[in-house]
Amino acid sequence: MDRSELADFLRRRRARLTPAAVGLPQGARRRTPGLRREEVAQLAGMSTDHYTRLEQARSSRPSRQMLAAVARALRLTRDERDHLFHLAGEEPPRDRPITEHVRPGLLLVLDRLTDTPAQVVTDRGDILAQNAMAKALSGDVSARPEAERNVIWRYFMNPAARELFPVEERDRAARVTVAELRATLASRPDDTRLAGLVRRLRAGSEEFAALWDAHEVAVRRADVKRFLHPVVGLLELDCEVLLSPEHDQRLIVYTARPGSESAERLELLRVVGLQDLTHG
């Protein structure tokens, strides 16, 4: 691990980013260009102290998960991400059938969506990035363990995750989720990580196992989803799914129909949710 080169690389990449480029408010006058360290730490889901030690060449060797989070926070290209991994003494991700690196252009789109929930999810169900509204709607997953960042795992293995959906919607949501996962595995039968997820879910959830054995297959492209938020109440949102060129990542955007009660509640969520994020 080359601590001094890693620190220099992080400082220079941080200096080239503006708050607007990552969806943050400009705030008070800045004495130096670029983002503040605490802003990068917030975007990466890590403590400011830990990130500061990285930039000061005082940190222990960062984990691969942390490197991936920092790469997303700094909007690194794939080449820059690989360089970051090399500086930290790690091999860049190369052996997975799908990448967990979100392209800067896709993150820019995500950051510009300030009034509606949106997130980037792999076709395996792993949440890679969320905007502020998505965090307000379903919770910030950036600091959760790897399994808890997977929406399929959480739905079947964490009963509390279902409380976000009305009772009458839960069976349908489970069925559609499993049917979509089946389609994904059929397209990549050699994906050992995906197969492992299915194997663990079948072993841990009788409901998942039964749905899997039903052998329904579907790919979700557009849908209407209903959320039961604990603060603003029921939200009925149009769900648009935009595929990446490789089709392994999806930008999911939730919108409310103009003039509807859900639109009013979504605006309330924006105000309340962003306040919570500011003071949390």
Residue, then its C-alpha position, 0 to 999 in steps of 0.5 A: m500500500d502506497r499511503s502517500e500516493l493514495a493520499d495525494f490521489l484522493r486529495r486531487r480528486r476531491a479538489r476537482l469536484t463541486p458540491a453541485a456535481v454530487g447533488l450537495p448544496q453549495g453552502a457558505r463560501r469555500r476557502t478551497p476548491g472542491l468538496r470538503r472531507e466531511e462531504v466525501a465521507q458522507l457520500a461514502g458512508m464512512s466517518t470523517d475521521h477515517y477518511t481524513r486519515l486516508e488523505q493524511a497517509r495515516s490510515s490502515r489498509p482500507s477494505r475493498q468495500m471502503l475503496a468501492a464506496v470512496a470511488r463512487a463518492l469521488r465519481l471516479t471513472r473505472d480506470e481511476r477506480d482501478h488505480l485507487f485499488h492498486l494504490a491501496g495494494e488491492e487488485p481491482p474487481r475483475d472476476r465478477p460477472i457484473t461490476e459494482h462500479v457506478r459510472p460517473g455519468l449515471l451518478l450525475v443523473l442520480d444527483r440531479l434528481t432532487d425531488t424524487p427517489a432514485q437509486v442504482v441497483t444491480d440486477r442481483g439486487d445490491i443497492l450501489a447508490q441512493n439519492a437523498m430522497a431514496k434514503a428518506l423513503s426506504g433508509d440509507v443502506s451505505a453503512r449496512p452489512e453487505a447482505e443488508r444492502n441487497v433488497i432481495w435478501r432483506y425482503f425475505m430475511n428481515p421481517a421489518a423490511r416488509e413494513l415499508f409495503p402495505v400488507e396486500e402488496r407483499d405477496r405480489a412483491a415477493r412473487v415478482t422479485v423472485a421471478e425477476l431473480r430467476a430471469t437474471l440467473a438464467s441469463r448468467p448461469d455461471d455467476t457463482r455469487l448470484a447462485g450463492l445468493v439463491r442458495r442461501l435464500r432457499a435455505g433460509s426462507e421457506e417462502f422464497a424456496a416455494l416461489w423459486d420452485a414455482h419457476e415464474v420468470a419475469v423482467r420488471r421494466a415499469d411498475v406501480k409500487r405502493f409504499l407505506h412510509p411511517v411518517v408521510g403515509l401511503l405513497e403510490l409511485d410510478c416505478e421506471v427502470l432504466l438499464s445500463p448499457e451492459h444491463d447489469q445495473r438499473l437506475i430506478v426512479y419513483t415518481a408521483r402523478p402530478g396533482s395526486e395525494s401521493a405527490e403531496r406526500l412525496e413533497l412532504l417526504r422531501v422536506v421531512g426526509l432532508q431535514d432528518l438527513t441534515h440533523g441525523 
